[in-house]
Amino acid sequence: MSTPFVKVDLHGMTESEAIKVIDQALAKASPSTYQIQLIHGFHRGTVLQKMIRDYYQYDKKVKRIIPGDNPGITVLVLKELY
């Protein structure tokens, strides 16, 4: 059985490296995966956070983007749970 959410750690990655990893996670997400939690960090800047929120707002698999439970996490919502 697959996990309803996936965590991806992006610490230390460049924007292009992070895009490759996030794209792989989106491609591998099963139909039961409802969100991908991207752990990008916060204390060393917000470059990855901004890239994720700007770039993935246009991805067809992403329904919406929400902040995580701390400023170092961004969540890509793939499926709404009602």
SENUTOR-681207 format. One record per residue: residue number from 1; residue in one letter; chain; x, y, z of N, C-alpha, C in turn. Coordinates in pm, 1 decimal. Example, Ala and Ser with C-alpha at 12.3 -4.5 7.8 and 13.67 -1.06 7.14 Angstrom:
2
+------+------+-------+----------+----------+----------+----------+----------+----------+----------+----------+----------+
! titi ! domi ! margu !     n.xx !     n.yy !     n.zz !    ca.xx !    ca.yy !    ca.zz !     c.xx !     c.yy !     c.zz !
+------+------+-------+----------+----------+----------+----------+----------+----------+----------+----------+----------+
!    1 !    A !     A !   1319.0 !   -569.0 !    780.0 !   1230.0 !   -450.0 !    780.0 !   1320.0 !   -330.0 !    780.0 !
!    2 !    S !     A !   1285.0 !   -225.0 !    708.0 !   1367.0 !   -106.0 !    714.0 !   1290.0 !      3.0 !    787.0 !
+------+------+-------+----------+----------+----------+----------+----------+----------+----------+----------+----------+
This chain:
82
+------+------+-------+----------+----------+----------+----------+----------+----------+----------+----------+----------+
! titi ! domi ! margu !     n.xx !     n.yy !     n.zz !    ca.xx !    ca.yy !    ca.zz !     c.xx !     c.yy !     c.zz !
+------+------+-------+----------+----------+----------+----------+----------+----------+----------+----------+----------+
!    1 !    M !     A !     84.2 !   -117.9 !      0.0 !      0.0 !      0.0 !      0.0 !     89.0 !    124.6 !      0.0 !
!    2 !    S !     A !     52.9 !    222.7 !    -77.2 !    134.2 !    343.0 !    -85.5 !     93.9 !    443.8 !     21.9 !
!    3 !    T !     A !    180.2 !    538.3 !     43.8 !    160.0 !    641.1 !    144.9 !     71.4 !    752.4 !     92.5 !
!    4 !    P !     A !    -15.5 !    806.7 !    176.1 !   -100.5 !    915.8 !    130.8 !    -24.3 !   1047.1 !    112.0 !
!    5 !    F !     A !     94.5 !   1057.0 !    172.1 !    176.7 !   1175.1 !    146.7 !    322.5 !   1132.6 !    137.9 !
!    6 !    V !     A !    398.8 !   1214.1 !     67.1 !    539.9 !   1186.8 !     46.1 !    618.3 !   1306.9 !     98.2 !
!    7 !    K !     A !    729.2 !   1280.2 !    167.6 !    817.6 !   1387.4 !    213.7 !    943.0 !   1385.7 !    127.7 !
!    8 !    V !     A !    982.2 !   1504.8 !     81.0 !   1101.7 !   1517.9 !     -1.2 !   1191.3 !   1624.4 !     61.8 !
!    9 !    D !     A !   1313.7 !   1585.8 !     95.8 !   1408.6 !   1677.8 !    157.7 !   1493.9 !   1743.0 !     48.6 !
!   10 !    L !     A !   1486.8 !   1873.8 !     38.5 !   1557.7 !   1949.3 !    -64.7 !   1675.2 !   2028.5 !     -9.0 !
!   11 !    H !     A !   1709.6 !   2009.7 !    116.8 !   1819.4 !   2084.9 !    179.3 !   1947.0 !   2073.0 !     96.5 !
!   12 !    G !     A !   2011.9 !   2186.1 !     74.3 !   2140.4 !   2188.1 !      7.5 !   2135.1 !   2178.5 !   -144.0 !
!   13 !    M !     A !   2017.9 !   2171.6 !   -202.1 !   2004.8 !   2159.0 !   -346.6 !   1995.2 !   2295.5 !   -414.0 !
!   14 !    T !     A !   2040.1 !   2299.1 !   -538.7 !   2018.1 !   2417.5 !   -620.6 !   1875.4 !   2411.9 !   -672.9 !
!   15 !    E !     A !   1830.3 !   2519.4 !   -735.2 !   1695.3 !   2520.5 !   -792.1 !   1678.7 !   2410.4 !   -896.1 !
!   16 !    S !     A !   1775.7 !   2395.0 !   -985.8 !   1762.4 !   2293.5 !  -1091.6 !   1764.5 !   2152.8 !  -1034.2 !
!   17 !    E !     A !   1845.4 !   2127.7 !   -932.1 !   1846.6 !   1995.8 !   -867.5 !   1712.0 !   1968.7 !   -800.9 !
!   18 !    A !     A !   1658.6 !   2070.3 !   -733.1 !   1530.5 !   2054.4 !   -664.5 !   1417.8 !   2027.1 !   -764.0 !
!   19 !    I !     A !   1417.8 !   2094.9 !   -877.0 !   1314.5 !   2072.4 !   -978.6 !   1318.1 !   1927.9 !  -1026.8 !
!   20 !    K !     A !   1436.8 !   1873.8 !  -1050.1 !   1448.7 !   1733.8 !  -1094.4 !   1390.6 !   1637.9 !   -990.6 !
!   21 !    V !     A !   1424.2 !   1661.6 !   -863.5 !   1376.6 !   1573.8 !   -755.7 !   1224.9 !   1586.5 !   -739.1 !
!   22 !    I !     A !   1172.7 !   1707.7 !   -744.4 !   1028.6 !   1728.9 !   -729.6 !    953.7 !   1668.0 !   -848.0 !
!   23 !    D !     A !   1005.6 !   1687.2 !   -968.9 !    942.7 !   1627.8 !  -1087.3 !    939.2 !   1475.3 !  -1077.7 !
!   24 !    Q !     A !   1046.4 !   1415.8 !  -1025.8 !   1048.5 !   1269.8 !  -1006.2 !    943.5 !   1227.4 !   -903.9 !
!   25 !    A !     A !    931.5 !   1302.6 !   -796.3 !    831.4 !   1270.1 !   -693.8 !    690.5 !   1281.1 !   -750.6 !
!   26 !    L !     A !    665.0 !   1383.5 !   -831.2 !    533.2 !   1397.8 !   -894.3 !    505.4 !   1281.9 !   -989.7 !
!   27 !    A !     A !    605.8 !   1241.9 !  -1065.2 !    588.8 !   1132.3 !  -1161.7 !    564.0 !    998.6 !  -1091.7 !
!   28 !    K !     A !    628.5 !    979.1 !   -976.2 !    615.6 !    852.3 !   -903.2 !    495.3 !    848.5 !   -809.0 !
!   29 !    A !     A !    429.8 !    960.4 !   -789.1 !    316.9 !    965.9 !   -695.1 !    205.2 !    872.0 !   -741.1 !
!   30 !    S !     A !    159.8 !    790.0 !   -649.9 !     51.5 !    696.6 !   -681.6 !    -82.4 !    770.1 !   -677.3 !
!   31 !    P !     A !   -186.4 !    708.5 !   -731.1 !   -318.6 !    772.3 !   -727.1 !   -368.8 !    800.3 !   -584.9 !
!   32 !    S !     A !   -316.1 !    728.7 !   -485.3 !   -360.3 !    752.1 !   -347.2 !   -279.1 !    860.5 !   -276.1 !
!   33 !    T !     A !   -174.2 !    910.2 !   -339.4 !    -93.5 !   1015.8 !   -279.3 !   -168.6 !   1147.4 !   -289.9 !
!   34 !    Y !     A !   -195.9 !   1209.4 !   -177.1 !   -272.8 !   1333.6 !   -180.4 !   -187.1 !   1457.4 !   -162.0 !
!   35 !    Q !     A !    -62.6 !   1440.7 !   -113.3 !     23.5 !   1557.2 !   -103.4 !    170.1 !   1518.5 !    -99.9 !
!   36 !    I !     A !    252.4 !   1614.1 !   -144.5 !    397.2 !   1599.2 !   -137.0 !    447.8 !   1713.9 !    -50.3 !
!   37 !    Q !     A !    511.6 !   1677.5 !     60.3 !    566.2 !   1777.7 !    152.3 !    711.7 !   1802.0 !    114.1 !
!   38 !    L !     A !    741.9 !   1924.3 !     74.4 !    876.3 !   1961.2 !     31.7 !    947.0 !   2033.5 !    145.3 !
!   39 !    I !     A !   1053.7 !   1974.6 !    195.1 !   1128.9 !   2031.3 !    306.2 !   1248.1 !   2105.4 !    245.6 !
!   40 !    H !     A !   1237.8 !   2238.2 !    242.0 !   1339.6 !   2318.7 !    176.3 !   1420.3 !   2402.8 !    273.3 !
!   41 !    G !     A !   1380.1 !   2409.1 !    397.1 !   1449.8 !   2491.5 !    494.5 !   1407.3 !   2636.8 !    484.2 !
!   42 !    F !     A !   1452.6 !   2715.0 !    580.0 !   1411.2 !   2854.7 !    584.8 !   1524.5 !   2946.8 !    629.0 !
!   43 !    H !     A !   1607.9 !   2902.4 !    718.5 !   1707.2 !   2989.8 !    780.5 !   1818.9 !   3033.6 !    686.2 !
!   44 !    R !     A !   1842.0 !   2963.3 !    579.2 !   1947.1 !   3001.9 !    484.9 !   1890.7 !   3072.8 !    362.9 !
!   45 !    G !     A !   1768.9 !   3118.9 !    370.4 !   1708.3 !   3190.4 !    258.9 !   1583.7 !   3120.5 !    208.2 !
!   46 !    T !     A !   1514.7 !   3189.0 !    119.7 !   1386.5 !   3137.3 !     72.6 !   1385.6 !   3114.2 !    -78.5 !
!   47 !    V !     A !   1501.8 !   3094.9 !   -138.1 !   1510.4 !   3076.9 !   -283.3 !   1429.2 !   2955.2 !   -328.4 !
!   48 !    L !     A !   1447.9 !   2840.8 !   -262.7 !   1373.7 !   2720.9 !   -302.4 !   1224.2 !   2737.1 !   -275.1 !
!   49 !    Q !     A !   1190.1 !   2796.3 !   -163.4 !   1049.2 !   2817.8 !   -131.4 !    981.2 !   2901.1 !   -240.2 !
!   50 !    K !     A !   1044.6 !   3008.5 !   -280.7 !    988.1 !   3095.6 !   -383.3 !    978.6 !   3023.0 !   -517.3 !
!   51 !    M !     A !   1083.0 !   2948.4 !   -553.5 !   1082.0 !   2873.3 !   -679.0 !    967.0 !   2773.5 !   -680.8 !
!   52 !    I !     A !    949.2 !   2699.7 !   -572.4 !    842.8 !   2599.4 !   -564.8 !    706.5 !   2665.6 !   -582.7 !
!   53 !    R !     A !    683.8 !   2771.8 !   -510.8 !    552.9 !   2838.5 !   -514.8 !    527.1 !   2905.4 !   -648.7 !
!   54 !    D !     A !    630.9 !   2955.5 !   -715.0 !    614.0 !   3018.2 !   -846.3 !    602.8 !   2914.1 !   -958.3 !
!   55 !    Y !     A !    690.7 !   2816.3 !   -957.0 !    702.0 !   2719.1 !  -1065.8 !    588.8 !   2616.9 !  -1066.4 !
!   56 !    Y !     A !    556.7 !   2561.6 !   -950.8 !    460.8 !   2450.7 !   -946.6 !    314.7 !   2494.1 !   -939.0 !
!   57 !    Q !     A !    288.5 !   2624.2 !   -931.3 !    149.4 !   2668.2 !   -935.4 !     87.2 !   2638.8 !  -1072.1 !
!   58 !    Y !     A !    168.9 !   2614.9 !  -1173.3 !    119.3 !   2588.4 !  -1308.4 !    122.2 !   2440.8 !  -1346.0 !
!   59 !    D !     A !    168.7 !   2354.2 !  -1255.2 !    175.1 !   2211.3 !  -1285.1 !     35.3 !   2151.9 !  -1280.3 !
!   60 !    K !     A !      1.2 !   2073.9 !  -1381.2 !   -134.3 !   2016.8 !  -1390.9 !   -166.6 !   1917.1 !  -1280.4 !
!   61 !    K !     A !    -64.8 !   1853.0 !  -1223.6 !    -88.2 !   1756.1 !  -1116.3 !   -112.7 !   1823.1 !   -981.2 !
!   62 !    V !     A !    -71.1 !   1948.3 !   -968.3 !    -80.6 !   2019.3 !   -840.6 !   -210.9 !   2098.4 !   -835.6 !
!   63 !    K !     A !   -296.2 !   2062.0 !   -741.6 !   -424.9 !   2131.2 !   -724.5 !   -406.4 !   2267.6 !   -657.8 !
!   64 !    R !     A !   -319.5 !   2270.1 !   -556.4 !   -289.5 !   2395.6 !   -488.4 !   -161.4 !   2378.1 !   -408.3 !
!   65 !    I !     A !   -105.2 !   2489.7 !   -365.5 !     18.0 !   2490.7 !   -287.6 !    -12.4 !   2560.8 !   -155.2 !
!   66 !    I !     A !     26.0 !   2495.5 !    -45.0 !      0.5 !   2553.1 !     86.7 !    128.9 !   2551.4 !    169.7 !
!   67 !    P !     A !    139.8 !   2642.6 !    265.4 !    255.7 !   2637.5 !    354.9 !    245.2 !   2516.5 !    446.6 !
!   68 !    G !     A !    359.3 !   2465.8 !    486.3 !    361.1 !   2354.1 !    580.9 !    340.9 !   2402.7 !    722.3 !
!   69 !    D !     A !    365.6 !   2314.3 !    818.0 !    345.5 !   2350.4 !    958.0 !    460.6 !   2434.2 !   1013.9 !
!   70 !    N !     A !    563.3 !   2458.9 !    931.9 !    667.4 !   2555.0 !    966.9 !    715.6 !   2620.9 !    838.4 !
!   71 !    P !     A !    784.9 !   2733.8 !    845.8 !    821.0 !   2807.5 !    724.6 !    918.3 !   2735.0 !    632.5 !
!   72 !    G !     A !    977.2 !   2627.0 !    678.2 !   1071.8 !   2550.9 !    596.7 !   1008.5 !   2440.6 !    515.3 !
!   73 !    I !     A !    875.7 !   2435.5 !    512.8 !    803.6 !   2330.1 !    439.5 !    698.2 !   2394.2 !    350.6 !
!   74 !    T !     A !    689.8 !   2343.0 !    228.0 !    582.5 !   2380.0 !    136.2 !    516.0 !   2250.5 !     91.8 !
!   75 !    V !     A !    384.3 !   2251.3 !     83.4 !    308.6 !   2130.9 !     50.1 !    241.8 !   2147.5 !    -85.9 !
!   76 !    L !     A !    265.4 !   2048.8 !   -173.3 !    194.2 !   2041.7 !   -300.5 !     74.7 !   1949.2 !   -280.8 !
!   77 !    V !     A !    -44.8 !   2001.4 !   -292.9 !   -166.8 !   1921.3 !   -277.5 !   -202.5 !   1863.6 !   -414.0 !
!   78 !    L !     A !   -206.7 !   1730.8 !   -421.6 !   -235.7 !   1662.6 !   -546.9 !   -381.6 !   1620.7 !   -557.1 !
!   79 !    K !     A !   -442.0 !   1599.5 !   -443.4 !   -580.6 !   1554.0 !   -439.8 !   -645.5 !   1610.2 !   -314.6 !
!   80 !    E !     A !   -765.0 !   1664.8 !   -332.2 !   -838.6 !   1719.4 !   -219.0 !   -905.9 !   1606.8 !   -142.5 !
!   81 !    L !     A !   -900.8 !   1615.4 !    -10.5 !   -969.1 !   1518.9 !     75.7 !  -1092.8 !   1586.7 !    132.9 !
!   82 !    Y !     A !  -1203.7 !   1526.3 !    113.0 !  -1328.7 !   1586.2 !    160.3 !  -1386.4 !   1511.5 !    276.3 !
+------+------+-------+----------+----------+----------+----------+----------+----------+----------+----------+----------+
